[in-house]
Every structure is written in structure tokens, then in C-alpha cells.
């Protein structure tokens, strides 16, 4: 099954942010990230596909209309779409709140009818969660739905420590360091064992977007007395030590080589255990330590693109053998050397990530498919490229409606052109009014065209005057 190109069946989309809530609260407009998977509405281009999309709060009608406008017959597609909202701005993850709402669960059952019976080839109904936690598994059991994602019993394979272990098993080079650290004392011992290295990174096992990281400049003193830069501005050693004890951590050499690139790859594993690599990207990182995800460009650089694919396929094989299902991302470091680039595994994310919705938007709007030979998206013998961001913010956007922003982009000649299959696909539109923030994917026929379109769009949405 491919969630990017299903031929038939019902997708029950559950974009619940069932992740550490302390980190989630640091993201501006985090609740609106439930809209990241709205690109899946474009799967309605297939007449045998239906979508049930669940959210905490109702999605603005203009946003739904915007996505359906990419289809040949938006009105007909709408008859195969059900948007179901809890109408509850609760701070708890969507799925956790949903489990307390039997009335909404009954609405989902009614929407599914008898389509809960499924086949391995993709028919029937599937739950497509952003991430799988105990809440998603409980809901899937209540609804008798298979889950397009890894079982929670396998979640440790996607932790920072688990990723290092999988990399070692797959024969993929990893950054020098230690995993499975369960206390600040263990982190201290590991730091001493890494001498004479002085710049170290401590990462919480289960964190995302770089918000669970700390960079330490080690000297003869205890770590808590050494100069430390936390990626989260409100973090300190007291709170961080508590999280190490709760979640575990890894410690690794902080790579300072320049130039240093941060590519990533996406792969998928079917319920039958078939795996393939579906994309590589260059990640755009920011934040105080330059390790917080901001956006991406497709594809990764030619110099190490093939190696990324090879390493990710090895990791996918090991994960498939363990029973993992669904999409997952793999982050790398690419370090320039005299002999070319040296590629090192950074971490494995067993969930839908920040590069997933740009890829989905590009595939479903252009009709292109990934060519593993060249590592590019191809349609009719021509490649497609894109640059994406989740973090376009401006005071001038605050207070505007999603519909107004869609019109602004269209009137500037920056919308999507169905003839050339180039242009912008907007996302996170629900964050515009309150937070003045949105994201978009700029698609072009060349890397240069995509980058220039992205630059012009940024200038239009956040003017300097």
C-alpha cells in the first residue's frame, strides 16, 4: 500500500501529535500541524478512494476547498470526503481526546460502514496516523482497522538509541558515541570515555525537530557546570536530567566539520514486508544550535544521493525483518572530505515527518513518480524539483484568512499551474489568522526554478517593507 498513490479504499487520516507535549508546546501554532496531512485529500483524484479526516478543531472550509481545487471534479470528490472534528481545542493529543468521545467514534464507524474489512493489496480501510502511540493502537482496535505505521512494541527502534543499534546492524556508519543512557551519571561516564573529544551532543531518545538536544563543551568539570547550549530556550540541566531518566538518551561527537550537510531520506515498508526508498532531501535547519527542522529541498545533492539511498535501503531491510510497517525517515550528516563526502547516520524517525507532506504534495499534484536510478521525481521523462518550508511567518499575515492568503499567492502568479504542473502548494493555512504563519512547497522543472519560485513566494508573503 502507498498512501501517496492508493488505487482504492478508505484512508482514515489521524494527524494526532501523540508526541512529548513539553516539546510540542514550543512550536508556534502546534495544533494547526494536524493540517500537515491534508495533502492526502488529493488522493481523492482516484474514484475508488475515500478519505475520513479527523481533527481536534474544524478545518476552515476555504482550506478544504483549496485542496479539492487541485482535482478535476472537486464537487464529486467532496462526496467521498468526511471531515470529522472533535471541536475541542484541548491540549491533549487528538487521539487521546478522541478516545474519551464515544459519540465521535460512532461517527467514524458510521462513515466507514462495512469498509473496515481490508485486503493486503490496499482495498478496504486503513488508519493513517502521524505517529503510532498506545492511543492510536487502542482506537484502531475499537474501529477494527489496520494501522499504516509501526506497532508501539517496535517504537524503541525509532528512538535515538534504537537508531544507532539498527544502523550498526545494517552496516551503516554512525556518529561516534554511546546509546541507552538512562541517567545523568551514565551520560557523564560516556562523556569521559569519549575524550579527547570536547564538543558533544546529548539527545533525548524520544524527541523531534531537534528540540531534545543539548550541545556541551566538555572540560574537567561535571557536565552540568560545562558551557551548554540547549536547543529549547527554556531547558536547563535540571529539567534535562529528569527527561534523560524518563526517556533515556544518547551522547555523540558534535560534528563541527564545514561544510556540513544534513540530508535525509524517506522510505516505506508495506504490510507484506516489501520496502523501498521514496525520496531524499536536503534539510533546512535553524535554531540556536542549527539543529531544528525548518524545511527541505528535493532531491539531496548528487554527490551523496545514491549513498543515502543505499544506506536507507539497508536500514529498511532490517526494520522490515523486525515487522515495521509504514513510512519512516532517516537523517544523516554528510561531511566534506578530500576524497568526497562521508555520510553518517544521525537518527531514524519511525513516523511521518517534516519531509513527508512536501513529497506527497509534489507527487499528487504533478503525477510524477520517484525514479530510484536518478533519485529524482519524473513525469513524462522530465524531472520535478521542490523547496518547502513550514516556517513562513510574518506580522503582515496575522489576522488574514486562509482564503485571502490563497488569493494573494494566486494573484501574484505564484499559485499552482496545472498545465505546467509547477507552482506552489500551500499548507498549515489554519495557522495564518492567529499566528501569521504557514508553509508551502514550491515545485519547478529544475532545482533553480523551484528555488527562485520559493524566494519570490517568501518575498510576497513576508515583505520587508
C-alpha positions in Angstrom: 0.0 0.0 0.0 1.1 3.5 -0.8 -0.6 6.4 1.0 0.7 8.7 -1.8 -1.0 6.8 -4.6 -3.8 4.5 -3.4 -5.9 3.0 -6.1 -8.9 2.2 -3.8 -10.0 2.0 -0.2 -10.7 4.4 2.6 -7.9 6.4 4.4 -8.8 7.2 8.0 -6.3 10.1 8.5 -5.4 10.6 12.1 -2.9 13.5 12.3 -2.7 13.4 16.1 0.5 14.8 17.6 0.9 11.9 20.1 4.4 13.1 21.0 6.2 14.6 24.1 3.9 17.5 24.9 6.6 19.6 26.6 8.4 19.9 23.2 5.2 20.4 21.3 4.3 23.4 23.3 7.4 25.1 22.0 6.1 25.1 18.4 4.1 28.1 17.4 0.6 27.1 16.3 1.3 23.4 17.0 -2.4 22.4 16.9 -2.5 23.5 13.3 0.1 20.9 12.5 -2.8 18.5 12.3 -3.3 20.0 8.9 0.1 18.7 7.6 -1.6 15.6 6.2 -4.3 17.5 4.3 -2.3 16.7 1.1 -4.0 13.2 1.4 -7.2 14.9 0.3 -5.5 14.8 -3.2 -5.8 11.0 -3.2 -9.4 11.6 -3.9 -8.4 12.0 -7.6 -8.8 8.2 -7.7 -12.6 7.5 -8.0 -12.4 4.4 -5.7 -10.6 6.3 -2.8 -12.5 7.8 0.2 -11.0 9.8 3.0 -12.1 10.3 6.6 -10.0 13.1 8.1 -10.1 13.7 11.9 -9.1 16.9 13.7 -9.3 18.5 17.1 -10.8 21.7 15.7 -12.8 22.1 12.4 -10.6 22.9 9.4 -11.6 26.1 7.7 -13.9 25.4 4.7 -11.6 27.6 2.5 -8.7 25.3 3.3 -10.6 22.2 2.3 -11.8 23.9 -0.9 -8.2 24.9 -1.7 -7.0 21.3 -1.6 -10.0 20.0 -3.6 -9.4 22.7 -6.2 -6.4 20.6 -7.4 -8.8 17.9 -8.5 -10.7 17.6 -11.8 -14.1 17.4 -10.1 -14.0 19.0 -6.6 -17.7 18.6 -6.0 -17.7 14.9 -6.8 -14.5 14.4 -4.7 -16.2 16.1 -1.7 -18.9 13.3 -1.7 -16.1 10.9 -0.9 -14.6 13.0 1.9 -15.7 13.3 5.5 -14.1 15.9 7.8 -14.8 14.9 11.4 -13.8 17.3 14.2 -13.9 17.0 18.0 -14.5 20.8 18.1 -12.2 20.7 21.1 -9.0 22.8 21.4 -7.8 20.5 24.2 -4.1 20.5 24.9 -4.1 16.7 24.9 -3.2 14.8 21.7 -6.2 14.4 19.3 -6.3 10.6 19.7 -6.2 10.7 23.4 -9.1 13.2 23.4 -11.0 11.1 20.8 -10.9 8.0 23.0 -13.0 10.0 25.5 -15.6 10.8 22.9 -17.7 7.7 22.0 -20.0 9.9 20.1 -17.3 10.8 17.6 -16.0 7.3 17.4 -19.5 6.2 16.4 -19.5 8.9 13.7 -16.3 7.3 12.3 -17.8 3.9 12.4 -20.8 5.2 10.5 -18.5 6.8 8.0 -16.7 3.5 7.4 -19.8 1.3 7.1 -18.7 -2.1 6.0 -15.3 -1.0 4.6 -13.3 -2.0 7.6 -12.5 -5.3 6.1 -9.3 -4.9 4.2 -7.0 -6.7 1.8 -3.2 -6.7 1.7 -3.3 -5.1 -1.8 -4.8 -1.9 -0.4 -8.6 -2.3 -0.6 -10.8 -1.7 2.4 -10.0 0.8 5.1 -6.7 1.8 6.8 -5.8 4.1 9.6 -3.0 6.6 8.6 -1.6 8.2 11.8 1.0 10.8 12.0 2.7 8.7 14.7 1.6 5.5 16.4 1.3 5.5 20.2 -0.8 3.4 22.6 -3.7 5.7 21.9 -3.7 5.1 18.1 -3.5 1.3 18.8 -6.5 1.4 21.1 -8.5 3.4 18.6 -7.6 1.1 15.8 -8.7 -1.9 17.9 -12.1 -0.1 18.6 -12.6 0.5 14.9 -11.2 -2.8 13.7 -8.8 -1.0 11.4 -5.2 -2.0 10.4 -2.7 0.7 11.0 -0.3 2.1 8.4 2.6 2.6 10.9 4.8 0.6 13.2 3.4 -1.1 16.3 4.3 0.5 19.6 6.2 -2.7 20.6 8.7 -1.6 17.9 8.8 2.1 18.8 12.2 1.7 20.5 13.7 1.0 17.1 13.0 4.6 16.2 14.5 6.1 19.4 17.9 7.7 19.2 19.4 4.7 20.9 17.5 2.2 18.7 18.5 4.1 15.6 22.2 3.6 16.5 21.6 -0.1 17.1 19.7 -0.5 13.8 22.5 1.4 11.9 25.1 -0.9 13.3 23.1 -4.0 12.4 22.6 -2.6 8.8 26.2 -1.8 8.4 25.6 1.9 8.1 28.3 4.2 9.6 27.1 6.2 12.6 28.4 9.2 14.5 30.9 8.2 17.3 29.0 7.9 20.6 27.0 5.8 23.1 23.3 5.0 23.4 21.0 3.5 26.0 22.0 6.1 28.7 19.4 6.2 31.5 20.8 8.8 33.9 22.9 11.9 34.0 25.6 9.8 35.7 25.7 7.4 32.8 25.9 10.4 30.4 28.9 11.7 32.4 30.7 8.4 32.2 30.1 8.2 28.5 31.4 11.7 28.0 34.6 10.9 29.8 35.0 7.8 27.6 34.9 10.0 24.5 37.9 12.0 25.5 39.8 13.8 24.0 36.6 15.0 22.1 35.4 18.1 23.9 32.3 19.1 21.8 29.5 16.7 22.5 25.8 16.4 21.7 23.3 14.8 24.2 20.0 13.8 22.6 16.9 12.6 24.3 15.7 9.2 23.0 12.2 10.4 22.1 12.2 13.9 20.8 11.6 15.6 17.5 12.6 18.7 15.4 15.9 18.9 17.3 14.1 20.2 20.4 15.5 17.5 22.7 19.2 18.3 22.1 22.0 19.8 24.1 25.5 20.7 22.9 28.2 20.6 25.6 31.7 22.0 25.5 33.4 19.5 27.9 36.2 20.3 30.3 37.4 18.8 33.6 34.2 19.8 35.4 30.9 17.9 35.6 28.6 18.3 32.6 26.2 20.5 34.5 29.0 23.0 35.0 30.2 23.0 31.4 29.1 25.5 28.8 25.9 24.1 27.4 23.6 25.2 24.6 20.1 23.7 24.7 18.0 23.7 21.5 14.9 24.6 23.6 15.4 28.0 25.1 13.6 27.1 28.4 15.6 24.0 29.0 18.3 23.6 31.7 20.3 20.7 33.2 17.7 20.1 36.0 14.8 19.6 33.6 17.0 17.8 31.0 18.3 15.3 33.6 14.8 14.5 34.5 14.0 13.8 30.9 17.1 11.6 30.5 15.9 9.5 33.4 12.4 9.3 31.9 13.2 8.7 28.2 16.9 7.7 28.0 19.4 9.5 25.8 22.5 9.1 23.6 25.7 11.1 23.6 27.6 11.7 20.3 30.5 13.6 19.0 29.4 17.0 17.8 30.4 17.3 14.2 31.9 20.7 13.5 33.3 20.0 10.1 32.4 22.6 7.5 30.9 22.4 5.0 28.4 20.0 6.8 25.2 19.0 5.1 22.1 17.5 6.8 20.4 15.3 4.2 17.6 12.9 4.9 15.7 10.0 3.2 12.2 8.7 3.3 11.3 5.0 2.9 8.2 2.9 3.2 7.5 -0.7 4.2 4.3 -2.4 3.1 2.3 -4.8 5.3 3.8 -7.6 3.2 7.3 -6.6 4.2 8.3 -5.0 0.8 10.4 -1.9 1.3 11.7 0.9 -1.0 13.2 4.3 -0.7 10.8 7.0 -1.9 12.9 10.3 -1.6 16.0 12.0 -0.4 16.1 15.6 0.8 18.4 18.4 2.0 17.1 19.6 5.3 17.0 23.2 6.2 17.9 23.6 9.9 17.8 26.6 12.2 17.5 27.4 15.9 20.3 28.3 18.3 22.3 25.1 17.5 21.4 24.8 13.9 19.6 21.5 14.5 15.9 22.4 14.5 14.0 21.4 11.3 12.7 24.4 9.2 12.1 22.9 5.8 13.7 20.9 2.9 14.6 20.8 -0.7 14.3 17.8 -3.1 16.4 15.9 -4.0 19.6 15.6 -1.9 22.8 16.6 -3.5 24.1 14.4 -6.4 27.4 13.8 -4.6 25.9 11.5 -2.0 22.3 10.9 -3.2 23.0 7.3 -4.2 24.8 6.5 -1.0 21.8 7.8 1.0 19.5 5.5 -1.0 21.8 2.5 -0.4 22.1 3.2 3.4 18.4 3.8 3.8 17.5 0.6 1.9 19.8 -1.4 4.3 18.1 0.2 7.3 14.6 -0.5 5.7 15.6 -4.2 5.2 16.5 -4.6 8.9 13.3 -2.8 10.0 11.1 -4.8 7.6 12.6 -8.0 9.1 11.6 -6.7 12.6 8.0 -6.2 11.4 7.9 -2.4 10.9 5.2 -1.1 8.6 4.7 2.4 7.1 6.7 5.5 6.3 9.8 6.4 8.1 12.6 9.0 7.8 16.3 8.7 8.2 18.5 11.7 9.0 22.2 11.8 8.0 25.3 14.0 8.2 27.3 14.5 5.1 30.8 15.7 5.8 33.1 17.0 3.1 36.5 15.3 2.9 39.4 15.5 0.4 38.0 12.3 -1.2 34.4 13.4 -1.4 31.6 13.2 1.2 31.5 11.0 4.2 27.9 10.0 5.1 27.0 9.2 8.7 23.7 8.1 10.2 22.2 10.7 12.6 18.8 9.1 13.6 15.8 7.1 12.4 12.2 8.5 12.8 9.6 5.8 12.7 6.7 8.2 11.8 5.6 10.6 9.2 8.0 13.6 9.3 8.5 17.1 8.0 9.5 16.0 4.5 6.5 13.7 4.0 3.9 16.3 3.2 6.0 18.2 0.7 6.8 14.9 -1.1 3.1 13.9 -1.0 2.0 17.3 -2.4 4.5 17.1 -5.2 3.6 13.6 -6.2 -0.1 14.1 -6.1 -0.2 17.5 -7.9 2.3 16.6 -10.6 1.6 12.9 -11.2 5.4 12.3 -11.0 6.9 9.2 -9.5 10.2 8.6 -7.8 13.0 7.1 -10.0 15.5 5.3 -7.8 18.0 5.2 -10.5 18.4 9.0 -10.7 16.9 9.8 -7.3 14.5 12.3 -8.8 10.8 12.7 -9.4 10.0 12.0 -13.1 6.9 12.7 -15.2 6.9 12.1 -19.0 10.6 11.9 -19.0 11.1 15.2 -17.2 12.2 15.7 -13.6 10.4 17.7 -10.9 12.1 19.5 -8.0 10.8 21.4 -5.0 11.7 23.5 -2.0 9.5 23.5 1.1 9.1 25.3 4.4 6.9 25.0 7.4 8.0 28.3 8.9 7.0 31.2 6.8 5.9 33.8 9.4 5.2 37.5 9.2 3.2 40.1 11.2 1.6 41.1 7.9 -0.1 37.7 7.6 -1.6 37.8 11.1 -5.3 38.4 11.0 -5.7 37.4 7.4 -7.9 34.5 6.4 -6.7 31.3 4.6 -8.8 32.3 1.6 -7.1 35.7 1.5 -3.7 34.2 1.5 -4.6 31.7 -1.2 -5.8 34.7 -3.3 -2.7 36.7 -2.6 -0.5 33.9 -3.9 -2.7 33.3 -6.9 -2.8 37.0 -7.8 1.0 37.2 -7.6 1.2 34.5 -10.3 2.7 32.1 -7.7 -0.1 29.5 -7.5 -0.1 26.1 -9.0 -0.3 25.9 -12.8 -2.0 22.6 -13.8 -0.7 22.9 -17.3 3.0 23.0 -16.5 2.5 21.2 -13.1 4.7 23.8 -11.4 4.0 26.3 -8.7 3.1 26.4 -5.0 1.1 24.0 -2.8 0.3 25.8 0.5 -0.1 24.1 3.8 -0.6 24.9 7.5 -3.1 27.6 6.3 -5.0 27.2 9.6 -2.2 28.9 11.4 -2.4 32.1 9.4 -5.1 34.1 11.2 -3.9 33.7 14.7 -0.2 33.2 14.3 0.7 34.8 10.9 2.4 31.5 9.9 2.1 29.0 7.1 4.1 26.6 5.0 4.4 25.9 1.3 6.0 23.7 -1.3 7.5 25.3 -4.4 7.6 22.9 -7.4 9.7 23.6 -10.5 11.1 21.8 -13.5 14.6 22.4 -12.3 16.2 23.0 -8.9 16.9 26.6 -9.9 13.3 27.2 -10.9 12.0 25.7 -7.6 14.4 27.8 -5.6 13.6 31.0 -7.4 9.8 30.4 -7.0 10.4 29.8 -3.3 12.3 33.0 -2.9 9.7 35.1 -4.7 6.9 33.5 -2.6 8.7 34.3 0.6 9.1 37.9 -0.5 5.4 38.1 -1.3 4.2 36.6 1.9 6.6 38.4 4.2 7.5 41.7 2.6 10.4 43.6 4.1 8.6 47.0 3.9 
